[in-house]
Amino acid sequence: METTLTLKDVTITYDKKPALEQVSLSFPKNRITAVIGPSGCGKTTLLRAMNRMLEEEPGAAVEGQILLNGDDVQKLPPEELRRRVGLVFQTPAPFPFSIYKNMTFALRYYGVQNKERLDAVVREKLTLAGLYEEVKDRLDKSALKLSGGQQQRLCI
């Protein structure tokens, strides 16, 4: 079976204390894979290692190899990797902007200014997340006013 993401002997430490040791696993292509376990067992740590967010934390270190479609994630620019491997945490964290501005932030950052294009993308992506019908009349309202579940779908 073809894989999208492969971890080989991955060990993660915080201040040289192991959080995860010698993890090897593969994520099949075009499949949904759940990472489950009790609180504190390292699920989030593992996910943060996959898109190199751990390197932002002082004292955190990742050893071993993580491959995305055969490419070593350490050799990819972080921006490219994070475009390809996104994370939505248990507690969502939308920007303290309107729903619309949250949805268009990245597009505007990368130079998209056409209002019709922005509107179309907002509608399309909110529909895919099952959120458009719930918020279509209040896109100018703060994303922080959404329920927790709605904030998660917005972040997705």
C-alpha positions as MATLAB code, in Angstrom:
seq = 'METTLTLKDVTITYDKKPALEQVSLSFPKNRITAVIGPSGCGKTTLLRAMNRMLEEEPGAAVEGQILLNGDDVQKLPPEELRRRVGLVFQTPAPFPFSIYKNMTFALRYYGVQNKERLDAVVREKLTLAGLYEEVKDRLDKSALKLSGGQQQRLCI';
ca = [
       0.000    0.000    0.000;
       1.295    3.450   -0.928;
       2.026    5.752    2.001;
       1.851    9.507    2.382;
       3.760    9.902    5.613;
       6.351    7.543    7.084;
       8.145    7.789   10.411;
      11.323    5.783   10.927;
      12.753    5.353   14.423;
      11.526    8.768   15.569;
      12.533    9.778   19.082;
      11.326   13.060   20.543;
      12.825   14.622   23.645;
      12.170   17.691   25.742;
      15.294   18.918   27.537;
      16.891   15.547   26.717;
      14.063   13.622   28.445;
      12.289   11.226   26.071;
       8.641   11.913   25.270;
       8.462    9.298   22.486;
      11.059    6.667   21.652;
      11.775    4.778   18.436;
       8.371    5.331   16.793;
       8.042    3.816   13.320;
       4.761    3.923   11.432;
       3.243    4.706    8.067;
       0.122    6.587    7.083;
      -1.578    5.101    4.001;
      -2.285    7.429    1.091;
      -5.903    8.566    0.674;
      -6.989    7.087    3.995;
      -8.083    8.596    7.277;
      -5.823    7.546   10.123;
      -6.614    8.152   13.784;
      -3.927    8.618   16.417;
      -5.517    7.668   19.722;
      -4.324    7.151   23.267;
      -4.637    8.445   26.803;
      -3.930   12.025   27.766;
      -0.217   12.745   27.926;
       0.954    9.768   25.859;
       2.506   11.925   23.099;
      -0.166   12.180   20.383;
       0.154   15.946   19.971;
       3.938   15.765   20.267;
       3.995   13.238   17.426;
       1.744   15.375   15.231;
       3.782   18.519   15.925;
       6.936   16.666   14.880;
       5.359   15.800   11.523;
       5.236   19.411   10.372;
       8.293   20.615   12.312;
       6.423   22.718   14.836;
       8.518   21.202   17.617;
      11.633   22.976   16.376;
       9.935   26.199   17.504;
      10.018   24.969   21.124;
      13.179   25.493   23.172;
      14.596   22.200   24.435;
      12.621   20.012   22.016;
      14.511   17.677   19.682;
      13.459   15.157   17.046;
      15.682   12.300   15.923;
      14.955    9.737   13.255;
      13.382   10.322    9.888;
       9.985   11.644    8.815;
       9.173   11.307    5.122;
       6.318   13.051    3.298;
       5.714   11.327   -0.033;
       9.334   10.156    0.155;
      10.780   13.611    0.929;
      12.605   14.121    4.212;
      10.609   16.839    6.002;
      13.852   18.289    7.412;
      14.915   19.172    3.875;
      11.658   20.952    2.986;
      11.203   24.665    3.703;
       8.908   24.899    6.759;
       6.379   27.042    4.866;
       6.031   24.434    2.107;
       5.792   21.589    4.600;
       3.117   23.358    6.640;
       1.084   24.013    3.509;
       1.115   20.261    2.918;
       0.758   19.082    6.536;
      -1.740   21.099    8.541;
      -2.811   20.598   12.128;
      -6.013   21.481   13.923;
      -5.632   21.224   17.661;
      -8.209   20.044   20.162;
      -8.651   23.643   21.263;
      -9.067   25.711   18.097;
      -7.310   29.057   17.864;
      -8.831   31.309   15.217;
      -7.328   34.746   14.736;
      -9.121   37.518   16.679;
     -10.626   38.807   13.425;
     -13.930   38.411   11.643;
     -14.907   35.038   10.203;
     -14.302   36.445    6.719;
     -10.853   37.809    7.576;
      -9.865   34.468    9.151;
     -10.845   32.729    5.937;
      -9.012   35.159    3.652;
      -5.921   35.841    5.761;
      -3.594   33.394    3.965;
      -4.937   34.287    0.517;
      -4.347   37.994    1.126;
      -0.902   37.252    2.553;
      -0.021   35.523   -0.723;
      -1.325   38.417   -2.800;
      -4.905   37.506   -3.677;
      -6.876   40.766   -3.611;
      -9.780   40.110   -5.997;
     -12.951   40.380   -3.867;
     -14.955   38.015   -6.072;
     -12.226   35.370   -5.807;
     -11.992   35.824   -2.025;
     -15.778   35.598   -1.638;
     -15.901   32.429   -3.743;
     -13.153   30.747   -1.743;
     -14.786   31.681    1.578;
     -18.117   30.226    0.459;
     -16.517   27.071   -0.989;
     -14.313   26.290    2.016;
     -16.942   27.080    4.644;
     -19.372   24.845    2.744;
     -16.819   22.019    2.689;
     -16.393   22.409    6.458;
     -20.181   22.315    6.942;
     -20.181   25.841    8.338;
     -21.371   28.171    5.581;
     -25.121   27.906    6.209;
     -24.553   28.595    9.913;
     -22.462   31.757    9.440;
     -23.286   33.167    5.993;
     -25.173   36.122    7.482;
     -22.464   37.042    9.994;
     -19.163   36.733    8.161;
     -18.245   40.192    9.489;
     -18.586   39.038   13.129;
     -15.669   37.909   15.294;
     -14.604   34.300   14.828;
     -14.070   34.210   18.586;
     -17.863   34.420   19.036;
     -18.359   31.049   17.314;
     -18.955   27.912   19.364;
     -15.993   25.592   19.974;
     -17.160   23.186   17.271;
     -17.697   26.019   14.824;
     -14.232   27.402   15.585;
     -12.736   23.957   14.898;
     -14.478   23.785   11.516;
     -13.361   27.339   10.727;
      -9.747   26.393   11.500;
      -9.999   23.276    9.357;
];
